[in-house]
Amino acid sequence: MNTTLNIKRNIVILGVSLSLYGILVFLIKSLLINGNDTLNLAITADLLFVVPLIYFLLIRKSKIPNTTVIPVMLVGLILGSYFLEKESQTYLDLFKNWALPVIEFSILTFVIIKVRKALKTYKKLKSVTPDFYDTLKSVCSEILPKKLVLPFVTEVAVFYYGFINWKKRVINSNEFTYHKESSTPALLGGFIMVIGIETIALHFLLAKWSLIFAWILTVLSLYTAIQVLGFAKALSKRPISIESNKLFLRYGIMNETTIDLKDIDDIEVSSKDIELNKETRKLSFLGALESHNVIIRLKYENTLIGLYGLKKRFITLLLHVDSKADFVNSVKAAIENTELFKTPVKEVDEISKPLGGLLSDRQKAIRATGWILGVSWLFGFTAFSLFNSDNELAFGISTLIFSMLPAIIVIILNKLESGRWKELQFVKPKLKPSIGAFITPFIYFGIVLSIQYALEIRSVPNWGKLGSVNEMVLGLILGYPLMLFLIMGEEIAWRGYLQKKLIKTFGGLKGLIFLGLIWGIWHLPLSLQGYNLPDSPILEAFVTTPLMCIALALMIGYYGLNSKSIFIGLILHTSNNHFGGTFLYVTDVYDEFTHAMVFSIIYILTIILFSILYRKKENTSHCNFGIN
């Protein structure tokens, strides 16, 4: 039943993603967007970011690995490269040249960090020696589709054992070697020599016919030799072991199986010939070519996992062990005394305690605020002093990175604290507050612009700035998800991480005001450049922007009081920036100072109004936003 539901859910997720890409391809081919740089930017952002983001939200609670977002993003990249006109691929080329390498490097870094962390954990245990192959499998199972884990791990392990791991393996009392008296290492070494000799001879012979084909065969032969070298060296690095009531049987990275000690029916030292069949297997990948000296018979059928995840079933397993008598006696002793080779679980628990797990909410909030402001200001003041708004491309990229930094920082902190995505408030919002959050910016922007028009400090809207009616509609529709993606970088930090901790520390109203103040001063690198008020940057930085952020924080806190969802803030913040920015763009201001004062007064009134509304709602509510 669950399998059927999972399949249906996966089909729906795939269908939604493909449908969204289909709609975008239709819009790309439409004459409505040709030559419109804004719409081309929106389409590119939707292909590369918005659809993958929607896909991520759909798979978040499924068994589909989060890293499958990367292939979805690559599909968008391919579609954009194929369907967008060459002159419209400026932003696509920028992504290829700058963002894609960063993504690839980030994934590689993530894998390396996870592997190193797991290895360090194993090394701290007294009776366990870290196994790179098993650790890499564990890490990759978290970030790769299930069917790709073993093929990927096998390829990485070949290079690791072949070229990186030269340190002699220390054998513990619960481990047993099988390569010292085996003929396999010599056989594989001879095979490498044959490959080398034959490759040189064949290369010169084939070069007379086709130089390209000769080099292709040479490269393939060298790769085969590298694989064989990795297979051979892995024999000495991955001994058989008895741990936690289990018997781990390994033959390098070529074959392995895990057997519960209670499932062993009989184990004996024996070299007698036994016919191999579907129930009787050899641990060695050479099969009948290698002799055995131990026979293990099981009560139940088990699985032997070979190269690239190939599986074979067995009940009887034949293997070679260097110290055969000691091995058999140790297995029998472990079966009789299950505590003998038990892994010290308490030590594992101590090692795996999350970084920052003992910090209070106040300490976490202070730490996060310090990191967000420090990193953001360091980058922002540097970038915005080098690139002003006249250099649209560089300024746009700097703004994008600046807006994403808070999210990156709190995601790292949340991960170090062993937090889940749900703890960043990624839950479905309620409909009524979502509608309120969407509409509210229209109301206060309408009031502000009406007052400014009445005071004759602002012109009537010139909708022609947005192009034709079709272009305007498409721009407003397609621009919303683009803005939503940009805003996500802030909202994960402000509403997803900090708001809950500040409310728990200072109470609802004070916590939201503190959050708004932090949010406001975070904008300093932009505000001091006169981003919204070119002639009054000090006024913008220390008056209008902090007031705006406090007002927005209270509005979001009010609408999200009972929702516990980051999406309330995301909706209101996006509507404020997208539609509010559009209203300001299509009108001209005649008096910047008066314009700023009108906005500031409206923000102060909004702060007073929503403070009263929040307090009233808080007093009648049994559940505070973000507080369990």
N, C-alpha and C positions, 0 to 999 in steps of 0.2 A: 504493500500500500504506500509506504513512505517513498519507495523507489519510483513508483508511478507519479507521485506528487512532485518529486524532485525533477523528474524528466519533463513534466508539464511546465514546471516553473522555469526550468532552463530554456525551454522552447519559447516561453513568453518573453524572457529576458533577451534572448537572441532576436526575437521578432520585433521587439520595441526598438532595439539598437539599429537593426537593419532598416526599419521603417523611418527612423529619424534621419539616417544617412540617405535614404531614398528621397525624402523631402528636400534635404539640402542639395542633393544632386539636381533635383528638378528646379530648385531656385537658381542654382549655378547656371543651368542651361537657359534660364529665362532671360529675355531681353531686358527685364526690369533692372538688373544689377550691373549690366555691362558698363564699364567706365566709371562706376561709382566706388570710389576708394573706401568710403566708410562701410558700405555694405559688403565689399570684398573682405574687409577686416573682420566684420561680424561673422561672415560665412566661415572664414578661416578659423576663427576662435571657436565657433560651434563644432567644426569638424575635429579640431585638435583637443578641445578642452571640455566643452559643454556636454557632448554626447558621451565621452568617456566618464565624465562626472556622474551623469544620469545612470550609466551602466554600473558604476561603482556603488551608487546608492541602492540599486536593484539587487546586487549580489552580496551586499554587506552581511546579511544574515543567512546566506546560503553557504554551501560547502565549496563553492567556486573560489579559487584563490584570488586575493585582491590584485595580485600581479598580472592577472589577465587583462587588467585595464590597459597595460602597455600595448599588447597586440591590437586592442580596439583603437587605441590612439594611432597606431601605425596604419590601420585600415583607413582612418580619416586622412592621414598624411598621403596615402596612395591615391585615394579618391580626389583629394585636392590637387595633387600633382597631375592627374590625368584629365580632370574636367575643367579646372580653372585655366583661363587664358594665361599665357606666359607673363604678360604685363601685369597680371593680377596676382602673381605669386610672390610678391615682395615679402610679405609676412610669413608665407610658407617657407621660403628660402631661409629666412631669418631663423625659423624654428629648426630647420634641418641643420644649419651651420652652428647654432649656439645651444638651443634647448635639448635637442636629441642627444648630443654627446654628454651633456650634463646628466640626463636621465639614465643613460647607459652606465656612466661612471657611478651614479648614486646606487643603482642596483648592485653593481659589483662591490661597492664599498659596504653596502648593507649585508651582503652575503659574507664578506670577509670578517666584518665585525661580529656577526652572529656566530660564525665558526670559531673565532678566537675566544669569544665569551664562553661558548660551550666547552672548548678545550681547557680553558682556565678552570672552569667548574670541575671538570673531571680530574684535573691535576691536583686539586685540593683534597680529593678523596684519598684515603690511605691505601685502599686495596684495589683501586681501579686505575688503569693506565688508559689515557685517552686514545680512542681510535678515530682517526681522521675520516675514514670512509663512512662509518656509522654517524658521526657528528654531521658530516656534510649532507647525508641523506635526511637527517632530522631537520636541518635548517632549510634545505631545498623543498621539503614537503610542505613547508609553510608558505612558500612563495612561487611554486611552480605547479602546473597541473599534474595530477597523479601519474599519468602515463609518461610524462617527460622527466620525472625525477631520476629514475635509475639510469636511463641513457645519458643524461647530462652529468650525473655524479660519476659514472664510469669514465667518461672522457676526461673530466677534471682530475679524477684520482690517478689515471694513467700518467699524466704529466707530473702530478704531485709526487708519486712514489718513484717515478723514473728520474726526475731531475732536482727535486727540492728536498725530499726527505732522505738525507744521507746518514743521519744519526743512528747509531746502533740501538736497537730496541732492547730495553731491559725487560726480562721475563720475570713476572711475579710468580708466587707460589701456586696461584690458581690458574696459571697459563701453561700451555704446552706447545712446543714447536713441532713442525712436521716437514721442514725443508732440508734439515741437515743431512739426513740419511736417505733423502729422496733423490731420484734421478731427474726430476723435473727441472730444477735450476740449470743443470748442465745441458739438458735437452733444449731448453729455451735459449741458452747462451749460444749453443751451436746453430740454432735456427737464425739468430741475429747475424752470425758470421756468414751464413749461407746467403741471407738476404743482401748483405753488403757486397759480397763477391758477385752474386748474380746481377745485382742492380747496376754495378759498374760495367759489366760485360754487356748486358742488354742495352744500356744507355748508348754506348758507342755503336752497337749494331743497329739499333733502331734510328739513331741520328742520321744514318745514311739514307734512310727512307723518309722520316719525318721528325724534324727537331722538336716540334711542339709535342708530338705524341711521346717522344723519348723523355722529355722533361716531365710530362704528366705522369708517366709510369714511374719515373725516379722519385717524384714527390710522394706518390702513393706508397712506394716501397719503403721510403724513409719513415713515413707515418706508421706503417705496419711495424717497422723495427722499433719505433718509439713505444708503440702499444705493447709489444712483446717485452721490452725492457721494463715497462711499468708493471706488467703482469708478474714478471720474474721477481722484481724487488719487493712487490707487495707480499710475497710468500713469507718473508722474514719479518714483515712489519705487522702482520695480522695473525697472531697465534690463536689457537683454540683456547677457550676460557670457560670457567665455571663461575657464574655470578648470579646472585639473587634467585637461587633455586632453578636456574636455567643453564643449559649447556649450549654455548655458542660455538658452532662448528664452522670454521672458515677455511677456504683454500684460496688465499690471496683475495683478489676481487673477482675471481672467476666463478666461484661457487660459495654459497653459505646457507646455513639453516639454523634455526633456534629451536631447541627441544626442551620442554618442561621435564624436569627430572622425574616427576611422578608418572610421566608417560612412557618411561623406558621400561620395557619388559625384561630385557636381558642385555648384558654387555660382556664381551669376552675378548681375550687375546687369541687371535686365530688368523692364519694365512691360507686357510683352505680355499680352494676354488669354488666360487658360487656363480651360477649363471645370472647375468644381469638381465632384468626385465622391467616391466612397468611398476613393480613393487620393490625391486631391489636395485639400488643405485650405488654409484661410487662418488665420494666427495670430490675426488680429483676430476678435473675436466677432461683428462686423458682417458678416462674410462678403464678399459681392460689393459691399456698400455702401461699402467702403473700398478704395482703390487699393493696389497693392503696387509695390515697386521692387527686390525681391530674390527670387530663386527658389532653393530648396535641394532637391536631389534626393538620395535616400538609396539605399544598396545593399539595405537591409532595411527592413521595415515597422516603424514606431514608433508611439507613442501620444501623442495630444494630450489633455491633461487640462483640462477646463473647470470651470465653476462647480459647486460642491458635489460634485466628483469625477466628473462626467460624462466619459466617455472616447470618443475617436474615433481610428480607425486612419488612418495616412497613409504615403505614400512620398515624395510631393512636397509641399513646404510653401511658401506664398507669404506674404511679410511686408513691412512697411514699416519702414525704418530711416532716421533723419535723415541720418547720414553713411554713405550706402550704399557708396561706393567704399572708404572706410577700413575699414568692417566686412568687406566681402568680402575685401580684401587681408589683413586680420588673421586671418581664418579660414583662408585659404590658407597663410599663414605659420605658423600654429599647427599645421596638418596636416603641414607639411614639417619643423617643428622642435617636437617635443612638449615640450621643456623650457622653451619660451618663456613659457607661461602656467601653469606648474606651481605649485601651492600649496606653500608651505614647510612640509612635514610636521613637520620637527624642531621648529619653533616651536610647532606645535599640541601636540606631545608634552610640551614643557616647560610649556606653559600648563595642560595637563590633568592634571599630576601631582596625586595626591590629597593633601588637607590631612591632615597627620599621618602621611603615608606613610613618613616617615623616622624616626618615633619607635620606640623599642624597646618590647618588651612591658611592661617595668617602667614606662616613662614613660606608656604608654597606660593601665596599671592605676592609676597614681597620678592621672593626669588624670581618668579615669572616676570613681574613688573620690571625689575632690574635688568634682566636679560633682554626683554623686548625693547625697552627704551634705549639701553646701551647699544645693542647691535643695530637697531633701526636708525638711531641718530648717527652712529658712526658711518653707516652706509649712506643714509639720506643726505647729511650735510656734505659728504664727499661728492656723491653723484650729482646732486642738484647744483653744486657750485661749479662742477665741470660742464654739465649739460643744462642749458636753460631751455625754455619752451620753444625757442626758435629752431632748435634741432629736434624736430618732432619725433624722429625715430629713436634716438638715444634717450630723449626725455621720457618717451613712452615706455621703453624697456626698463628704465630706472624706476619709474612709477610702479610698474608691474612687480618688479622684484621687491620694492619697498612695501607694497601692500601684502605680499605673500610672507614676508619675514615673521610677523607675529604668529601666523599659523604654524610655520615650520618650527619655531622655537617651542611653542606649547605642545605640539605633537611629540617632539623629542622629550620634553619634560614629562608628559603624560605617559610616554612609553617607559621612561626610567622609573616611574612610580608604579609600573605594571597596570596602568589604567587601560580601559577598553574604549572603543569608539563611542559606545553608548554613554560613557561618562563625560564625553564632550558634547552631550545633549543632541546626538544624532538620532532623534526619535520623531515620529510622525506628529505634526502639529494639529491642533483642533481647527475646524473650519471657520468658526465665527471670529476668533481673534486673528486668524490669518487674513480674513477679508478686511477687518479693521486696520491691521498693519499695512495692508496694501493701499487703502483709501486715504488714510490720515495725511500723508505727505501732500496729496492733491488739495486737501482742505487748507492746511496752513500756508502752502505756497500760493494758493488762490487768494487768501486773505492778504498776505504780504504784498503780492504784485498789484492787487487792487488798491491798497493803500498808497503804494509808490506811484501808481498811475494817477491816482487822485491828487497826489502832491506834485505831480508833473515832474517827477525825477526818473520816470521810466517810460519808454515808448510802448505802443501797442505791439502785439506779437507780429512778427514778419515770418509767416510759415514758409515763405518761398526759400528761406535759407536751407530748408531741409530737402529741397528739390521738388519733384512732382508729387502728386497725392500718393501714387503708388510707392514711390521711393520713401516718402515720409512714413507711411504705414509700415513698410517693410523694415525701415530703420528703427522704428519704435519697438516693433515685435522682435526682430533679431538682436537688437542692441540690449534688450532686457537680460537674456541669458548670459550675454558677454559680461555685462555689468555685474550680474549675480556671481559669476565665477570670480571676478576681481574682488568683490566684497567678501567672498568666502574666506579669503586670507585674513581679513580682520575679524570676522564674526567667530571663527573657530577660537580665536584668542579671547575676545571680549566677552561674548555670550557663552561660548562653549566651555572655556576654562576658568576665566577670572571671576565672572559674575557670581557663580555659586559660592566661591571661596570668600569673596568680599561680603556677600550677604550674610554668610554664616559668621563672619568675624565682626562686622559692624552693624548688622541688622539690615532689613530690607531697604529702607529709604536712604540711609547713610551709605550703604554699600553701593547702591546705584549711582549716587552722586560722586562717590570716590571713583567709580568705574568711568563715569563720564569725564571726570577731570583727567584721569590717566589717558583716556582715549584722546582727549583734546590736545594735551601737550605732546602726545606721540606725533601729531601732525606738524610739529615745529619746523622740521626741515623743509616742508612744502609751504607752510604758512609764512615763514620769514622770507620766502622768495616772492611773496605777493601772489600766490596761486589764484585766489579769488578776488583779492583787493590789491591790484598792482601798485596803487598809490599810497596804500595804508597797510603795509605788511605787519607793523607792530600791533595795530588795532586788530587785524585778522588773527595774529598768532596768540594774543593774550586776552582777547575779549570775545569776538564773534565765534571763533572756532571752539573754545572751551564751552561757551554757553550753548552752542548748537549740539555738541556731543553730550552734555548733561541732559538737555531737553530730549534728545533722541534716546538716551539710556533710560530715562524715566518712562517714555512712551513704550519702548520695547519691554521694559520691566512690567509695566501695567498690563499690556496685552498678553505677555507670556507668563503671567503669575501662576496660572494653573496648568500650563502646557508642558513645561519642562522640555522645550524644543528650541534648538538653535535656529530653526527655520523661521520663527516669528521675527527675530532680529534681522535675519537675512532678507526677508520679504520687505520689511519696513525700510531698512537701510538701502536696499537696491532701488525701491520706488523713490526714495528721497534723492538719491544721486542721479538716477537715470532720468526720471520725468522732471524732477526739479532742475537738473542741469539743462534739460531740453528747453524748459520754460525760460530760463535765464539766457540761453543761447539765442533764442528767437526774438529777444527784446534787447533794447539798448538802454544803459543807465546814463543819466545826465549828471548826477551828483553822487559820487561814490561814498562820501562820508555819511550823507543823510541815508543813503541806501543801506549802509552798514548799521546805522543807528536803528532804523526801522526793524531790520532783522533781529538785532540784539534785544530790542524791547519785546518783540513777539516771542523770542526764545525765553526771556525772563517770565513772561506771562504763561507760556507753555510749561515751564518748570514748576511754577506755582500751581497751575491747574492740575497737572498730572501727579504732583506730590500729594495733593488732596485726594485725587481719585485713587492713587495707589494705596495710600494709607487706609482709605475707606474699604477698598476691596480686600486689602490684607487683613483687616480686622474681621471681615465677614467670611474669610476663606480659611479652610482647614489645611491647605497645602500651599506652601511657598514655592515659587519657581526655583527649580534646581536644588531643592532641599528635600531629601528623602526622610 
